[in-house]
Amino acid sequence: IEPPEAAAVSRPVWDFAPGPQGWTLDDGSKLEVAGKGISFAWRGTAPRLVSPPLRFAARDSFFVSIRMTATKGATATLGFANDADSGFRVHTFSIHADGQMRWYHLDLSSHPQWRGTVRLLTVEPSDAGEAQAAVESVQVASAPQGPPELTLRFPGIAEGLPRVGQRLTVAATLVNPGGQAA
């Protein structure tokens, strides 16, 4: 006789304002409820935030939107396990470690191992050896989640450098990686 499997989450949306909702830290340390989410600090290797057991189709839900902040570091890591591959897979992404709460929208539709049924997620909020982090939400869906978020890309000179006294055309691109129309 095998014990029943723990109830798996099939709707992968977590708002951490009321608490961790089954998420834990892999080093066993305690998550603190602070503000609108959960927070933790570390020295040495950053602990990973680990989801409760999951069961959702990767093909239907390939955007992972994380609202979080970190005080130090250059990258964060989303980890996942599925039933199509053995082992644990990771997706590393750049962060703004300025202590400000930000949305990070990860498009995993082209990740070769984001397939089958996703069974577990982890979030390592920073690659820094000592930092603080807070996470307000993790949402997995077929499109980015959260509010509009306008970002300026490629501010620069549209044409060659002008001579003295000539006009200069500056070009810029605004993009909205957020979940809602701007």
C-alpha positions as CSV (number, residue, x, y, z in Angstrom):
1,I,0.0,0.0,0.0
2,E,1.4,3.4,-1.0
3,P,0.4,6.5,0.9
4,P,-1.7,9.0,-1.2
5,E,0.2,11.6,-3.0
6,A,0.0,15.1,-1.5
7,A,-2.7,17.2,-3.2
8,A,-0.9,18.9,-6.2
9,V,-1.6,22.5,-7.2
10,S,-3.2,22.6,-10.7
11,R,-3.8,26.4,-10.8
12,P,-0.3,27.8,-10.3
13,V,-1.0,31.3,-9.0
14,W,0.3,32.4,-5.6
15,D,-0.2,35.7,-3.8
16,F,2.0,35.7,-0.7
17,A,0.4,38.5,1.2
18,P,-1.4,36.1,3.6
19,G,1.7,33.8,3.9
20,P,3.8,31.2,2.1
21,Q,0.9,29.1,0.8
22,G,2.9,25.8,1.0
23,W,6.2,27.3,-0.3
24,T,9.3,26.6,1.8
25,L,13.0,27.4,1.8
26,D,15.3,24.5,0.8
27,D,17.7,25.2,3.6
28,G,14.9,24.8,6.3
29,S,15.1,28.5,7.4
30,K,11.9,30.3,8.1
31,L,10.0,32.6,5.7
32,E,8.8,35.9,7.2
33,V,5.5,37.4,6.2
34,A,6.2,41.1,5.6
35,G,4.3,43.8,3.7
36,K,2.6,42.1,0.7
37,G,4.7,39.0,0.6
38,I,7.3,36.7,2.1
39,S,10.8,37.8,2.9
40,F,14.1,36.2,3.8
41,A,17.8,37.0,4.1
42,W,21.0,34.8,3.9
43,R,24.7,34.7,4.1
44,G,26.5,32.2,1.8
45,T,24.5,30.5,-0.9
46,A,21.1,31.9,-1.4
47,P,18.3,29.5,-0.4
48,R,15.8,28.4,-3.0
49,L,12.1,29.1,-2.5
50,V,10.4,25.7,-3.2
51,S,6.8,25.3,-4.4
52,P,4.3,22.8,-3.0
53,P,3.7,19.8,-5.3
54,L,2.4,20.8,-8.7
55,R,0.5,19.3,-11.6
56,F,0.0,21.6,-14.7
57,A,0.7,21.2,-18.4
58,A,3.7,23.2,-19.5
59,R,2.3,23.7,-23.0
60,D,-0.7,25.6,-21.6
61,S,1.3,27.7,-19.1
62,F,4.7,28.9,-20.3
63,F,5.0,32.4,-18.9
64,V,6.2,32.6,-15.3
65,S,5.6,36.0,-13.8
66,I,7.4,36.7,-10.5
67,R,7.0,39.9,-8.4
68,M,10.0,40.2,-6.2
69,T,12.9,42.2,-5.0
70,A,16.5,41.6,-4.0
71,T,19.1,43.9,-2.4
72,K,22.2,42.4,-4.2
73,G,23.2,40.3,-7.2
74,A,22.9,40.3,-11.0
75,T,20.8,37.2,-11.8
76,A,18.1,35.0,-10.3
77,T,17.1,31.5,-11.2
78,L,13.8,29.7,-11.8
79,G,14.1,26.0,-11.4
80,F,11.6,23.3,-12.4
81,A,11.0,19.6,-12.6
82,N,8.6,17.8,-14.9
83,D,7.5,14.3,-15.7
84,A,9.0,14.4,-19.2
85,D,12.6,14.6,-18.2
86,S,14.7,13.3,-15.4
87,G,16.5,15.8,-13.3
88,F,16.0,19.4,-12.4
89,R,16.2,22.3,-15.0
90,V,17.0,25.9,-14.5
91,H,16.3,29.2,-16.3
92,T,18.6,32.1,-15.2
93,F,17.4,35.7,-15.7
94,S,18.8,39.2,-15.0
95,I,17.5,41.2,-12.1
96,H,17.6,44.8,-10.9
97,A,18.9,44.3,-7.3
98,D,18.0,47.8,-6.0
99,G,15.5,46.8,-3.3
100,Q,12.5,47.8,-5.4
101,M,9.7,45.4,-6.0
102,R,9.6,44.5,-9.7
103,W,7.8,42.1,-12.1
104,Y,10.0,39.5,-14.0
105,H,8.2,37.9,-16.9
106,L,9.9,34.7,-18.0
107,D,8.8,33.2,-21.4
108,L,9.7,29.6,-21.3
109,S,7.9,28.6,-24.5
110,S,11.2,28.0,-26.3
111,H,13.0,26.3,-23.3
112,P,13.6,22.8,-24.5
113,Q,12.8,21.1,-21.2
114,W,9.6,23.2,-20.4
115,R,7.3,20.3,-21.4
116,G,5.1,17.6,-20.0
117,T,3.5,18.1,-16.6
118,V,5.4,20.5,-14.3
119,R,5.7,19.0,-10.9
120,L,7.9,21.6,-8.9
121,L,9.1,25.2,-9.2
122,T,11.9,26.9,-7.3
123,V,13.0,30.6,-7.2
124,E,16.5,31.6,-6.2
125,P,16.1,35.4,-6.0
126,S,19.7,36.3,-6.3
127,D,23.2,35.0,-7.1
128,A,24.7,37.2,-4.3
129,G,26.4,35.6,-1.3
130,E,24.7,37.8,1.1
131,A,21.4,39.6,0.5
132,Q,17.8,40.1,1.4
133,A,14.8,39.2,-0.8
134,A,11.0,39.5,-0.8
135,V,8.5,37.8,-3.1
136,E,5.0,39.0,-3.5
137,S,3.7,36.6,-6.1
138,V,4.4,33.8,-8.5
139,Q,2.0,33.3,-11.4
140,V,2.2,30.8,-14.2
141,A,0.0,31.4,-17.3
142,S,-0.2,31.6,-21.1
143,A,0.7,35.3,-21.1
144,P,2.6,37.7,-18.8
145,Q,0.6,38.7,-15.7
146,G,0.5,41.9,-13.7
147,P,0.1,45.6,-14.7
148,P,1.5,47.3,-17.8
149,E,5.2,48.0,-17.4
150,L,6.7,50.4,-20.0
151,T,10.4,50.0,-20.6
152,L,12.6,52.2,-22.7
153,R,14.9,50.3,-25.1
154,F,17.5,51.5,-27.5
155,P,17.7,55.2,-26.8
156,G,20.3,56.3,-29.3
157,I,21.1,58.3,-32.4
158,A,19.0,57.3,-35.4
159,E,21.5,58.4,-38.0
160,G,25.2,59.0,-38.2
161,L,26.8,61.7,-36.1
162,P,25.8,65.2,-37.4
163,R,28.2,68.0,-38.1
164,V,28.3,71.1,-35.9
165,G,25.0,73.1,-36.2
166,Q,23.0,70.2,-37.8
167,R,20.0,68.6,-36.2
168,L,20.3,65.2,-34.5
169,T,17.5,62.6,-34.6
170,V,17.2,60.5,-31.5
171,A,15.3,57.2,-31.6
172,A,13.9,55.1,-28.8
173,T,11.6,52.1,-28.5
174,L,9.0,51.7,-25.7
175,V,8.0,48.1,-25.0
176,N,5.4,46.8,-22.5
177,P,6.5,43.4,-21.2
178,G,3.7,43.6,-18.6
179,G,0.5,41.6,-18.5
180,Q,-2.0,44.4,-19.3
181,A,-2.2,46.8,-22.2
182,A,-0.6,50.2,-21.5
